[in-house]
Amino acid sequence: MHVLVVHNRYRSAQPSGEDRVVDQEVALLAEAGHRVSRFERRSDDIAGMSLPQKAAVPLRVPWNPAVRAELAALLRRQRPDVVHIHSTFPLLSPSVVAACGDARVPAVATLHNYQMVCPTGTLYRAGRICTDCCAGALPLPAVRHGCYRGSRLATIPLAVSLAANRRRWWTGVERFFCISAAQRRILVGAGAPAHRLRVKHNFVPDPGTRRRGSGDGLLYLGRLAEEKGVRLLMTAWDQVRARGGLGQPLLLAGAGPLHDELASWASGRDDVRYLGPRTRAECAGLVAGAAAVVAPSVWPEAFGLVVGEAMAAAVPVVAADHGAFVELVEDEVTGLRHRPGDAASLADCLGRIVADPARNAALGAAGRRRYERDLTPQIGLDRLLAGYTAAIAQSATAQPASGGSPGGGRRRSR
């Protein structure tokens, strides 16, 4: 099969699990003998643009006609069997969907977040879960609150793109991969076409090593941001310390906007080790050496790669009881789930996860079994190819693609 992957890569200063998923899927397909081409843009390129070019970037977020023409021409030359769309923000735009229609090549898309119903993709605002933009056709609440970077002006292009292209996405893409059932429920509830949405968890490469012994330290590994529950974890750990501690340190690895605050909080403490950003190999070693991995997100995560990585290494998880974590972490079987946003509940789970080494080992072993059942590369490949095959079959019943501007789509015979 020939697959063309469309993706806008994140800034290198803000490492993204989404970029990693894309790269791993491309490698998986190639290793299985499939031909993979890429059509990409890099957000890093914005820094090198001229001032007029930078000023034009927000205007092209909802629709980039040059990208549409370039991709359509490429598709006509290469004639791939299917196009797999990932992120299109900010340099590609949903015009890539129209390009697939122009060239009459079926498209699938992975929904890595909630950007189809929330301009920022997180369903999180001002310290709480927010679904204000899910109910209506126009995401005006996001503009009113300046949800993107705290700016109404910066939020407008994202809101316009969501409103103008919603129908384009829902009619122009044959199959959507939701990375959790929780994500799919939210999207269907907001009006997404249920028959086009399939759950395909992100796969996790086998680390090749598993935890030996009981491990040392409770590990947070991820972006240092409020929505990831970093502040909640700090509060919970202070409660743990007030109770006498656990005899194990809290390990924190990652980068993000809360770096300075976290570094200041951790400074001079013997029960906290702030490790900063780490390489992928170093992260794998940290996971495999931990007593438990902590995922305290206060927003409803659409997946959570670190949870899958922990299970692959036979390490139990403490996670928030919402979003994808509900289906990934079986409470009292592969880990423990705490009440979302509740520091006391999190502190209690942190204590319980290391209180009994034998039980900790049993939770980790159960997590490894769950990984082998649902999250291996082979399972990921099978589900990926099944989605491609279904999209190609569905496209064969379609009428010729219609042209047009945002909001259009392909009409289908039923």
Salt bridges, closest charged atoms under 4 A:
ASP19 OD1 - HIS7 NE2 2.67
ASP23 OD2 - ARG9 NH2 2.83
ASP23 OD1 - ARG38 NH1 3.12
GLU25 OE1 - HIS86 NE2 3.92
GLU25 OE2 - LYS200 NZ 2.91
GLU40 OE2 - ARG9 NH1 3.49
GLU40 OE2 - ARG38 NH1 2.78
GLU70 OE1 - ARG41 NH2 2.64
ASP102 OD2 - ARG68 NE 2.75
ASP132 OD2 - ARG125 NH2 3.42
ASP132 OD2 - ARG128 NH2 3.71
GLU174 OE2 - ARG410 NH2 3.43
GLU174 OE2 - ARG412 NH2 2.94
ASP206 OD2 - ARG368 NH2 2.83
GLU226 OE1 - ARG231 NH1 3.51
GLU227 OE2 - ARG223 NH1 3.35
ASP238 OD1 - ARG269 NH1 2.82
ASP260 OD1 - HIS259 NE2 3.65
GLU261 OE1 - ARG231 NH2 2.84
ASP271 OD1 - ARG241 NH1 3.81
ASP271 OD1 - ARG269 NE 3.10
GLU301 OE2 - LYS228 NZ 2.79
GLU309 OE2 - ARG20 NH1 2.59
GLU309 OE2 - ARG280 NH2 3.14
ASP321 OD1 - ARG337 NE 2.62
GLU327 OE2 - HIS201 NE2 2.99
GLU332 OE2 - ARG352 NH2 2.35
GLU332 OE1 - ARG359 NH2 2.26
ASP342 OD2 - ARG339 NE 3.00
ASP348 OD2 - ARG352 NH1 3.56
GLU372 OE2 - ARG210 NH2 3.64
GLU372 OE2 - ARG368 NE 2.94
ASP374 OD2 - ARG370 NE 2.58
ASP374 OD2 - ARG373 NE 3.57
